[in-house]
Amino acid sequence: MSANRSRTAIAAAVVLVCCLAGCHSQPASDEPQYIMLTYNGGSCQQNGSPGMLDVRQGQAVIYQGASQLRNFQVGFADCPFIAGNCPVKSPNGNSINVGKPNADTGGSTFMYSSLTIDNEPCTNAAQMGVKVAP
């Protein structure tokens, strides 16, 4: 019985070590991160949520409509993006690549000061924004 317990303990230790070895952070993808905007009678959403959205440090962010839009504008009190592409304006509804979050923004939250979709203001803009993951 003691030998069986020893083998079981060794097997469990090997599995634990293998699992821990696989637990390392994955590098950020080179793929851009899309923020899909939708308007629903004044209450707006981004990627299906009426709240905050996590964006990754070092990854380009692209704003666009979840469906075809005539125009949109996203305002920030403080711009989190490298190129200073705020407010995010698309007068013809096309996708807008705002670039990567600034290097010093990791862990910070940036609320929208305004959000307008197809010339209609979003009543919940102040509850929405982006949080930059470190």
N, CA, C and O atoms as a DFTB+ gen file, in Angstrom:
536 C
 N C O
     1  1       0.823      -1.187       0.000
     2  2       0.000       0.000       0.000
     3  2       0.867       1.250       0.000
     4  3       0.524       2.236      -0.653
     5  1       1.944       1.226       0.696
     6  2       2.844       2.367       0.768
     7  2       3.460       2.663      -0.606
     8  3       3.636       3.827      -0.969
     9  1       3.783       1.622      -1.361
    10  2       4.354       1.806      -2.694
    11  2       3.338       2.464      -3.627
    12  3       3.692       3.320      -4.438
    13  1       2.066       2.053      -3.504
    14  2       1.020       2.662      -4.338
    15  2       0.854       4.138      -4.016
    16  3       0.687       4.956      -4.920
    17  1       0.899       4.484      -2.740
    18  2       0.780       5.882      -2.334
    19  2       1.968       6.685      -2.856
    20  3       1.799       7.822      -3.297
    21  1       3.152       6.113      -2.811
    22  2       4.348       6.808      -3.302
    23  2       4.237       7.063      -4.794
    24  3       4.544       8.160      -5.261
    25  1       3.798       6.054      -5.554
    26  2       3.638       6.233      -6.995
    27  2       2.565       7.270      -7.315
    28  3       2.721       8.074      -8.235
    29  1       1.487       7.244      -6.555
    30  2       0.420       8.218      -6.760
    31  2       0.923       9.623      -6.459
    32  3       0.630      10.560      -7.202
    33  1       1.677       9.777      -5.377
    34  2       2.222      11.087      -5.012
    35  2       3.199      11.583      -6.068
    36  3       3.201      12.767      -6.406
    37  1       4.031      10.685      -6.593
    38  2       4.989      11.061      -7.628
    39  2       4.244      11.464      -8.903
    40  3       4.592      12.460      -9.537
    41  1       3.234      10.700      -9.274
    42  2       2.455      11.020     -10.475
    43  2       1.765      12.373     -10.311
    44  3       1.741      13.170     -11.249
    45  1       1.208      12.639      -9.142
    46  2       0.542      13.920      -8.887
    47  2       1.551      15.067      -8.962
    48  3       1.244      16.132      -9.497
    49  1       2.754      14.849      -8.428
    50  2       3.793      15.883      -8.468
    51  2       4.214      16.179      -9.904
    52  3       4.415      17.338     -10.267
    53  1       4.348      15.135     -10.722
    54  2       4.729      15.312     -12.120
    55  2       3.652      16.111     -12.859
    56  3       3.969      17.020     -13.627
    57  1       2.389      15.775     -12.629
    58  2       1.285      16.487     -13.275
    59  2       1.287      17.953     -12.836
    60  3       1.109      18.845     -13.665
    61  1       1.485      18.205     -11.552
    62  2       1.511      19.568     -11.036
    63  2       2.637      20.381     -11.668
    64  3       2.430      21.524     -12.075
    65  1       3.825      19.793     -11.749
    66  2       4.967      20.490     -12.349
    67  2       4.698      20.787     -13.824
    68  3       5.008      21.878     -14.304
    69  1       4.129      19.832     -14.535
    70  2       3.816      20.047     -15.956
    71  2       2.782      21.150     -16.134
    72  3       2.893      21.968     -17.048
    73  1       1.777      21.175     -15.265
    74  2       0.750      22.213     -15.349
    75  2       1.337      23.574     -15.038
    76  3       1.037      24.543     -15.734
    77  1       2.164      23.672     -14.013
    78  2       2.764      24.949     -13.650
    79  2       3.714      25.441     -14.729
    80  3       3.822      26.645     -14.960
    81  1       4.391      24.536     -15.380
    82  2       5.303      24.934     -16.452
    83  2       4.532      25.553     -17.617
    84  3       5.057      26.404     -18.334
    85  1       3.287      25.121     -17.798
    86  2       2.462      25.665     -18.877
    87  2       1.767      26.959     -18.502
    88  3       1.147      27.591     -19.357
    89  1       1.853      27.370     -17.239
    90  2       1.184      28.582     -16.762
    91  2       2.092      29.794     -16.877
    92  3       2.616      30.275     -15.873
    93  1       2.276      30.278     -18.058
    94  2       3.034      31.498     -18.270
    95  2       2.195      32.406     -19.144
    96  3       1.340      31.930     -19.890
    97  1       2.422      33.688     -19.065
    98  2       1.601      34.627     -19.829
    99  2       1.907      34.503     -21.319
   100  3       3.052      34.328     -21.734
   101  1       0.865      34.598     -22.081
   102  2       0.987      34.522     -23.529
   103  2       1.321      35.909     -24.065
   104  3       0.749      36.892     -23.594
   105  1       2.215      36.020     -25.021
   106  2       2.491      37.329     -25.600
   107  2       1.264      37.847     -26.328
   108  3       0.472      37.063     -26.852
   109  1       1.105      39.154     -26.362
   110  2      -0.032      39.758     -27.052
   111  2       0.026      39.434     -28.538
   112  3       1.094      39.412     -29.150
   113  1      -1.126      39.189     -29.084
   114  2      -1.236      38.883     -30.506
   115  2      -0.991      40.143     -31.326
   116  3      -1.210      41.256     -30.849
   117  1      -0.542      39.961     -32.551
   118  2      -0.382      41.088     -33.465
   119  2      -1.715      41.487     -34.092
   120  3      -1.813      42.517     -34.759
   121  1      -2.737      40.665     -33.874
   122  2      -4.058      40.956     -34.428
   123  2      -4.663      42.155     -33.706
   124  3      -4.520      42.270     -32.488
   125  1      -5.329      43.044     -34.420
   126  2      -5.967      44.187     -33.757
   127  2      -7.161      43.746     -32.914
   128  3      -7.730      42.675     -33.129
   129  1      -7.522      44.572     -31.974
   130  2      -8.693      44.323     -31.139
   131  2      -9.817      45.230     -31.632
   132  3      -9.641      46.444     -31.736
   133  1     -10.967      44.638     -31.933
   134  2     -12.094      45.391     -32.471
   135  2     -13.064      45.770     -31.362
   136  3     -13.360      44.966     -30.478
   137  1     -13.550      46.997     -31.419
   138  2     -14.620      47.453     -30.537
   139  2     -15.814      47.729     -31.436
   140  3     -15.815      48.676     -32.222
   141  1     -16.828      46.886     -31.305
   142  2     -18.017      46.939     -32.153
   143  2     -19.107      47.737     -31.444
   144  3     -19.572      47.342     -30.375
   145  1     -19.513      48.852     -32.034
   146  2     -20.492      49.755     -31.436
   147  2     -21.900      49.466     -31.956
   148  3     -22.101      49.214     -33.144
   149  1     -22.878      49.509     -31.030
   150  2     -24.286      49.354     -31.415
   151  2     -25.129      50.379     -30.660
   152  3     -24.817      50.757     -29.531
   153  1     -26.197      50.813     -31.308
   154  2     -27.137      51.779     -30.742
   155  2     -28.479      51.080     -30.591
   156  3     -28.948      50.412     -31.513
   157  1     -29.102      51.238     -29.409
   158  2     -30.385      50.592     -29.166
   159  2     -31.293      51.576     -28.446
   160  3     -31.442      51.511     -27.226
   161  1     -31.892      52.474     -29.188
   162  2     -32.832      53.427     -28.609
   163  2     -32.241      54.324     -27.536
   164  3     -32.935      54.672     -26.581
   165  1     -30.997      54.701     -27.666
   166  2     -30.348      55.579     -26.696
   167  2     -29.372      54.864     -25.790
   168  3     -28.414      55.469     -25.309
   169  1     -29.599      53.592     -25.552
   170  2     -28.675      52.792     -24.752
   171  2     -27.713      52.084     -25.705
   172  3     -28.130      51.285     -26.544
   173  1     -26.435      52.386     -25.566
   174  2     -25.461      51.851     -26.513
   175  2     -24.650      50.721     -25.897
   176  3     -24.602      50.554     -24.678
   177  1     -24.024      49.964     -26.759
   178  2     -23.181      48.856     -26.328
   179  2     -21.904      48.828     -27.149
   180  3     -21.837      49.349     -28.262
   181  1     -20.889      48.196     -26.556
   182  2     -19.652      47.918     -27.277
   183  2     -19.341      46.442     -27.041
   184  3     -19.271      45.986     -25.900
   185  1     -19.161      45.715     -28.118
   186  2     -18.944      44.269     -28.082
   187  2     -20.024      43.577     -27.248
   188  3     -19.742      42.631     -26.512
   189  1     -21.261      44.058     -27.371
   190  2     -22.399      43.434     -26.713
   191  2     -22.579      43.796     -25.253
   192  3     -23.439      43.220     -24.588
   193  1     -21.798      44.729     -24.731
   194  2     -21.878      45.094     -23.318
   195  2     -22.114      46.596     -23.168
   196  3     -21.555      47.383     -23.931
   197  1     -22.941      47.009     -22.188
   198  2     -23.150      48.434     -21.952
   199  2     -22.140      49.021     -20.959
   200  3     -22.353      50.123     -20.452
   201  1     -21.059      48.315     -20.675
   202  2     -20.093      48.770     -19.672
   203  2     -18.681      48.891     -20.210
   204  3     -18.455      49.160     -21.390
   205  1     -17.741      48.681     -19.305
   206  2     -16.316      48.789     -19.624
   207  2     -15.870      47.638     -20.516
   208  3     -16.458      46.557     -20.506
   209  1     -14.821      47.896     -21.284
   210  2     -14.252      46.875     -22.154
   211  2     -12.747      46.845     -21.944
   212  3     -12.094      47.888     -21.973
   213  1     -12.195      45.661     -21.735
   214  2     -10.747      45.514     -21.588
   215  2     -10.085      45.538     -22.954
   216  3     -10.514      44.847     -23.878
   217  1      -9.030      46.342     -23.073
   218  2      -8.204      46.344     -24.269
   219  2      -6.790      45.985     -23.840
   220  3      -6.398      46.254     -22.705
   221  1      -6.033      45.387     -24.727
   222  2      -4.693      44.909     -24.384
   223  2      -3.614      45.918     -24.739
   224  3      -3.636      46.551     -25.794
   225  1      -2.678      46.041     -23.820
   226  2      -1.521      46.915     -24.044
   227  2      -0.737      46.386     -25.238
   228  3      -0.557      45.175     -25.360
   229  1      -0.271      47.253     -26.110
   230  2       0.554      46.845     -27.240
   231  2      -0.210      46.283     -28.418
   232  3       0.393      45.746     -29.347
   233  1      -1.542      46.398     -28.397
   234  2      -2.339      45.862     -29.487
   235  2      -3.212      46.974     -30.073
   236  3      -3.884      47.693     -29.333
   237  1      -3.202      47.113     -31.383
   238  2      -4.004      48.144     -32.036
   239  2      -5.484      47.936     -31.745
   240  3      -5.957      46.805     -31.635
   241  1      -6.204      49.045     -31.623
   242  2      -7.637      49.024     -31.355
   243  2      -8.355      49.647     -32.553
   244  3      -7.970      50.707     -33.048
   245  1      -9.403      48.963     -33.004
   246  2     -10.193      49.444     -34.138
   247  2     -11.646      49.576     -33.696
   248  3     -12.265      48.611     -33.249
   249  1     -12.178      50.792     -33.828
   250  2     -13.602      51.040     -33.555
   251  2     -14.374      50.877     -34.855
   252  3     -13.928      51.308     -35.918
   253  1     -15.546      50.243     -34.749
   254  2     -16.419      50.106     -35.912
   255  2     -17.818      49.767     -35.448
   256  3     -18.034      49.435     -34.282
   257  1     -18.756      49.850     -36.353
   258  2     -20.126      49.473     -36.044
   259  2     -20.292      47.968     -36.076
   260  3     -19.654      47.281     -36.873
   261  1     -21.160      47.452     -35.197
   262  2     -21.481      46.026     -35.239
   263  2     -22.304      45.724     -36.486
   264  3     -22.295      44.602     -36.991
   265  1     -23.012      46.734     -36.976
   266  2     -23.688      46.678     -38.274
   267  2     -23.308      47.966     -38.994
   268  3     -22.606      48.807     -38.432
   269  1     -23.758      48.125     -40.214
   270  2     -23.361      49.308     -40.978
   271  2     -23.917      50.571     -40.328
   272  3     -25.107      50.661     -40.027
   273  1     -23.035      51.539     -40.119
   274  2     -23.418      52.813     -39.521
   275  2     -23.167      53.944     -40.516
   276  3     -22.321      53.836     -41.403
   277  1     -23.918      55.024     -40.346
   278  2     -23.681      56.220     -41.165
   279  2     -22.518      57.015     -40.583
   280  3     -21.728      57.595     -41.327
   281  1     -22.409      57.044     -39.246
   282  2     -21.327      57.773     -38.583
   283  2     -21.292      57.393     -37.104
   284  3     -22.260      56.858     -36.564
   285  1     -20.168      57.678     -36.464
   286  2     -20.063      57.542     -35.015
   287  2     -18.934      58.420     -34.513
   288  3     -18.014      58.771     -35.251
   289  1     -19.029      58.768     -33.226
   290  2     -17.984      59.547     -32.573
   291  2     -17.901      59.119     -31.112
   292  3     -18.909      59.067     -30.407
   293  1     -16.675      58.813     -30.670
   294  2     -16.418      58.404     -29.293
   295  2     -15.491      59.438     -28.665
   296  3     -14.370      59.642     -29.130
   297  1     -15.969      60.091     -27.602
   298  2     -15.166      61.096     -26.918
   299  2     -14.572      60.550     -25.630
   300  3     -15.197      59.743     -24.943
   301  1     -13.366      60.991     -25.305
   302  2     -12.668      60.629     -24.069
   303  2     -12.280      61.907     -23.333
   304  3     -11.950      62.911     -23.965
   305  1     -12.319      61.876     -21.994
   306  2     -11.777      62.991     -21.217
   307  2     -10.256      62.989     -21.357
   308  3      -9.650      64.047     -21.528
   309  1      -9.636      61.812     -21.286
   310  2      -8.195      61.627     -21.496
   311  2      -8.021      60.558     -22.560
   312  3      -8.625      59.489     -22.466
   313  1      -7.213      60.825     -23.560
   314  2      -7.013      59.890     -24.667
   315  2      -5.997      58.806     -24.289
   316  3      -4.865      59.133     -23.934
   317  1      -6.376      57.529     -24.358
   318  2      -5.442      56.461     -23.996
   319  2      -4.546      55.978     -25.139
   320  3      -3.694      55.118     -24.915
   321  1      -4.711      56.501     -26.346
   322  2      -4.031      55.930     -27.503
   323  2      -2.776      56.714     -27.903
   324  3      -2.720      57.936     -27.763
   325  1      -1.776      55.988     -28.402
   326  2      -0.462      56.530     -28.748
   327  2      -0.567      57.723     -29.690
   328  3       0.048      58.761     -29.444
   329  1      -1.321      57.591     -30.740
   330  2      -1.376      58.642     -31.754
   331  2      -2.262      59.811     -31.333
   332  3      -2.402      60.780     -32.079
   333  1      -2.865      59.729     -30.139
   334  2      -3.754      60.804     -29.704
   335  2      -5.006      60.904     -30.552
   336  3      -5.543      61.994     -30.754
   337  1      -5.472      59.768     -31.048
   338  2      -6.613      59.723     -31.957
   339  2      -7.939      59.859     -31.214
   340  3      -8.798      58.982     -31.310
   341  1      -8.109      60.943     -30.481
   342  2      -9.343      61.181     -29.746
   343  2      -9.805      62.597     -30.033
   344  3      -8.970      63.498     -30.115
   345  1     -11.099      62.832     -30.188
   346  2     -12.112      61.793     -30.188
   347  2     -11.998      60.907     -31.428
   348  3     -11.413      61.288     -32.442
   349  1     -12.574      59.722     -31.307
   350  2     -12.601      58.787     -32.427
   351  2     -13.775      59.209     -33.305
   352  3     -14.928      59.131     -32.881
   353  1     -13.484      59.655     -34.527
   354  2     -14.528      60.165     -35.415
   355  2     -14.567      59.374     -36.712
   356  3     -13.543      59.153     -37.357
   357  1     -15.764      58.954     -37.076
   358  2     -15.972      58.332     -38.375
   359  2     -17.203      58.969     -39.001
   360  3     -18.323      58.517     -38.758
   361  1     -17.011      60.018     -39.808
   362  2     -18.146      60.716     -40.395
   363  2     -18.920      59.888     -41.416
   364  3     -20.052      60.226     -41.761
   365  1     -18.314      58.807     -41.899
   366  2     -19.013      57.971     -42.882
   367  2     -19.238      56.543     -42.402
   368  3     -19.645      55.687     -43.187
   369  1     -18.979      56.270     -41.115
   370  2     -19.264      54.955     -40.541
   371  2     -18.197      53.907     -40.771
   372  3     -18.370      52.760     -40.360
   373  1     -17.083      54.270     -41.425
   374  2     -16.002      53.309     -41.658
   375  2     -15.270      52.973     -40.361
   376  3     -15.331      53.726     -39.389
   377  1     -14.583      51.845     -40.357
   378  2     -13.749      51.449     -39.225
   379  2     -12.629      52.458     -39.033
   380  3     -12.102      53.007     -40.000
   381  1     -12.265      52.701     -37.763
   382  2     -11.197      53.641     -37.432
   383  2     -10.170      52.934     -36.557
   384  3     -10.483      52.487     -35.453
   385  1      -8.932      52.837     -37.062
   386  2      -7.829      52.260     -36.294
   387  2      -7.211      53.400     -35.481
   388  3      -6.610      54.317     -36.040
   389  1      -7.368      53.330     -34.146
   390  2      -6.857      54.396     -33.280
   391  2      -5.467      54.090     -32.755
   392  3      -4.911      54.875     -31.986
   393  1      -4.901      52.971     -33.152
   394  2      -3.557      52.608     -32.723
   395  2      -3.552      51.889     -31.389
   396  3      -4.583      51.423     -30.904
   397  1      -2.375      51.811     -30.813
   398  2      -2.175      51.081     -29.554
   399  2      -2.346      52.021     -28.364
   400  3      -2.127      53.227     -28.480
   401  1      -2.745      51.454     -27.205
   402  2      -2.769      52.275     -25.986
   403  2      -1.360      52.759     -25.646
   404  3      -0.377      52.072     -25.921
   405  1      -1.272      53.948     -25.045
   406  2       0.013      54.488     -24.601
   407  2       0.683      53.517     -23.639
   408  3       0.004      52.788     -22.916
   409  1       2.005      53.507     -23.630
   410  2       2.775      52.583     -22.795
   411  2       2.500      52.774     -21.308
   412  3       2.570      51.810     -20.546
   413  1       2.191      53.986     -20.882
   414  2       1.988      54.249     -19.451
   415  2       0.534      54.123     -19.008
   416  3       0.191      54.562     -17.910
   417  1      -0.329      53.532     -19.837
   418  2      -1.748      53.435     -19.503
   419  2      -2.155      52.094     -18.916
   420  3      -3.313      51.930     -18.533
   421  1      -1.248      51.128     -18.831
   422  2      -1.577      49.793     -18.333
   423  2      -2.208      49.839     -16.952
   424  3      -1.666      50.448     -16.030
   425  1      -3.363      49.188     -16.814
   426  2      -4.088      49.150     -15.551
   427  2      -5.007      50.348     -15.344
   428  3      -5.695      50.423     -14.326
   429  1      -5.031      51.286     -16.289
   430  2      -5.853      52.492     -16.157
   431  2      -7.178      52.340     -16.901
   432  3      -7.290      51.595     -17.874
   433  1      -8.175      53.072     -16.410
   434  2      -9.505      53.073     -17.007
   435  2      -9.761      54.432     -17.653
   436  3      -9.442      55.472     -17.077
   437  1     -10.335      54.414     -18.846
   438  2     -10.632      55.626     -19.597
   439  2     -12.114      55.614     -19.971
   440  3     -12.543      54.859     -20.844
   441  1     -12.876      56.455     -19.299
   442  2     -14.321      56.524     -19.524
   443  2     -14.611      57.382     -20.757
   444  3     -13.852      58.293     -21.087
   445  1     -15.714      57.075     -21.426
   446  2     -16.156      57.903     -22.535
   447  2     -16.796      59.173     -21.979
   448  3     -17.576      59.124     -21.028
   449  1     -16.461      60.284     -22.573
   450  2     -17.131      61.536     -22.209
   451  2     -18.378      61.722     -23.063
   452  3     -19.300      62.442     -22.678
   453  1     -18.403      61.073     -24.221
   454  2     -19.569      61.115     -25.105
   455  2     -19.488      59.949     -26.084
   456  3     -18.408      59.429     -26.366
   457  1     -20.631      59.558     -26.587
   458  2     -20.710      58.530     -27.622
   459  2     -21.943      58.836     -28.460
   460  3     -23.058      58.903     -27.943
   461  1     -21.732      59.019     -29.748
   462  2     -22.822      59.309     -30.679
   463  2     -22.740      58.307     -31.820
   464  3     -21.678      58.098     -32.407
   465  1     -23.877      57.691     -32.126
   466  2     -23.948      56.711     -33.208
   467  2     -25.079      57.124     -34.144
   468  3     -26.211      57.322     -33.703
   469  1     -24.778      57.252     -35.421
   470  2     -25.754      57.696     -36.428
   471  2     -26.462      58.969     -35.979
   472  3     -27.685      59.074     -36.070
   473  1     -25.681      59.938     -35.490
   474  2     -26.166      61.246     -35.031
   475  2     -27.084      61.179     -33.816
   476  3     -27.754      62.163     -33.500
   477  1     -27.129      60.046     -33.132
   478  2     -27.953      59.902     -31.929
   479  2     -27.034      59.742     -30.717
   480  3     -26.170      58.866     -30.718
   481  1     -27.205      60.577     -29.678
   482  2     -26.357      60.454     -28.495
   483  2     -26.733      59.218     -27.660
   484  3     -27.906      58.862     -27.542
   485  1     -25.736      58.598     -27.104
   486  2     -25.955      57.451     -26.217
   487  2     -26.136      57.979     -24.795
   488  3     -25.281      58.705     -24.288
   489  1     -27.235      57.621     -24.161
   490  2     -27.533      58.119     -22.821
   491  2     -26.646      57.484     -21.754
   492  3     -26.531      58.019     -20.651
   493  1     -26.026      56.368     -22.063
   494  2     -25.192      55.655     -21.094
   495  2     -23.698      55.783     -21.380
   496  3     -22.912      54.972     -20.890
   497  1     -23.296      56.769     -22.153
   498  2     -21.878      56.918     -22.544
   499  2     -20.960      57.005     -21.332
   500  3     -19.860      56.453     -21.361
   501  1     -21.380      57.680     -20.271
   502  2     -20.527      57.875     -19.084
   503  2     -20.249      56.577     -18.329
   504  3     -19.313      56.527     -17.531
   505  1     -21.032      55.534     -18.559
   506  2     -20.775      54.234     -17.922
   507  2     -19.882      53.333     -18.769
   508  3     -19.501      52.240     -18.348
   509  1     -19.559      53.801     -19.953
   510  2     -18.766      52.997     -20.878
   511  2     -17.355      53.555     -21.007
   512  3     -17.095      54.710     -20.670
   513  1     -16.447      52.714     -21.503
   514  2     -15.075      53.129     -21.719
   515  2     -14.196      51.921     -21.928
   516  3     -14.680      50.826     -22.218
   517  1     -12.893      52.127     -21.779
   518  2     -11.933      51.033     -21.941
   519  2     -11.003      50.988     -20.736
   520  3     -10.636      52.016     -20.166
   521  1     -10.642      49.783     -20.371
   522  2      -9.618      49.567     -19.336
   523  2      -8.442      48.900     -20.025
   524  3      -8.591      47.857     -20.661
   525  1      -7.286      49.503     -19.894
   526  2      -6.094      48.986     -20.559
   527  2      -5.428      47.960     -19.653
   528  3      -4.972      48.284     -18.556
   529  1      -5.377      46.715     -20.127
   530  2      -4.735      45.641     -19.361
   531  2      -3.226      45.854     -19.375
   532  3      -2.661      46.210     -20.409
   533  1      -2.562      45.636     -18.226
   534  2      -1.108      45.836     -18.179
   535  2      -0.359      44.812     -19.021
   536  3       0.870      44.847     -19.085
